Amino acid sequence: LVADGCLIEGEVENSVISRHVIIEKGAKVSNCVLMQGTVVKSGASLSYVITDKNVTVNENRMLMGHSTYPLAISKDSIV
């Protein structure tokens, strides 16, 4: 599910993407909920992650939770 105003150049699978989210080329997002203003930079990989508003995931980062215990990232964080 993808909201209006997103820029998705990477791969997204089974996720909920809010408004104004940017997923750069080479990034992979699966089983995630990304809130407004999240930026996932090139080479990053997210699985079972929930981000609050305005989170930035830097290049080549791997963030992984589990289906019964997802990883939550707080508002305005840079990872």
N, C-alpha and C positions, 0 to 999 in steps of 0.2 A: 504494500500500500504506500503510495507516494503522493505527497501533497503538492500544491502548486508552488512554483518558484524555486524548484530544486535544480541543481546542476549535477548530474550523475554521469561521470565518465568511466567509473570503475564498475566492479561487479557487485550486485545486490541480490540477495536471496532470502526469501521468507522473513522480511523485515518490515517495520513501520517507520517511514521517513517523514518527518514534519516539514513545515515551510522553511525555505531559505537554507536548506542543508546542501553542502558541497561535498561530493565524493570524487576525488581526483582520479585521474587515469592510473591504473595499476593498484588501486586500493580494493580490498575485498571486505564485504560486510555480509554476515549471515546471522539470522536469528536475533536481530537487534531491534531496539527502539531508540531512534535518534531524534531528539527534540530540536526545536527551532534554533537555527544559527550554528549548528554543529558543523565542523570542518574536519574531514578525514583526508589527510594528505597522502600523496603517492607512496605506494609500497606498504601502507599500513594494513593490518589484518585484524578485524573485529569479529568475535563470535560470542553470542550470548551476553551482549553489553547493552546497558541502558545509560544514555547520556542525558543530562539536564541541558538547559539552554546555554548556548554560546560556548560549547566545549570544543577545543582543538586537539586533535590527535596528530602528532607530528609524524614525519616520514619514517618508514620502516619500523613502526611500533607494532607489537602483537599484544592485543588485549583479549583475554579469553575467560569467560565464566563457564557455568554449567547450566543445563536446562532447568535444574531444580534450585540453582543458586547463581543467578546472573550477577555480573560485575556492574556496579553502579558508579557513575562518575558525576561528581557534584557540579553545580552551576559555575560557569566562568573558569573552569579548569583547563590547564594546558598539560597534556600528557606526552 
